[in-house]
């Protein structure tokens, strides 16, 4: 039991970088697809329900994209000797960054009215 607990355990995406990159790419693709499909509700009297539904989605999905960015980045750093992971990692990071940008655009439009 001596010396146990001194080093922090590695997360699964650091132990298996290819799986972390694949997960990040899947999250990036899904959030990018949802972000591109997310539309602002029309400005009318019955739009309150649409706003109430849109706002939590627009706040939750950027969190998933940020997690995808973090997991992809950490998996890439853990997979330094694996050059074949460069392209999938860059695609995953780009997809997550674009999804974040789309969500930010929707939020700015939503809050501006």
Buried (B, 14 or more C-beta within 10 A) or exposed (E): EEEEEEEEEEEEBBEBBBEBBBBBBEBBBBBBEBBEEBEBBEEEEEEEEBEEEBBEEBEEBBEBBBBBBBBBBBBBEBBEEBEEBEEBBEBBBBBBBBBBBBBEEBBEEBEEE
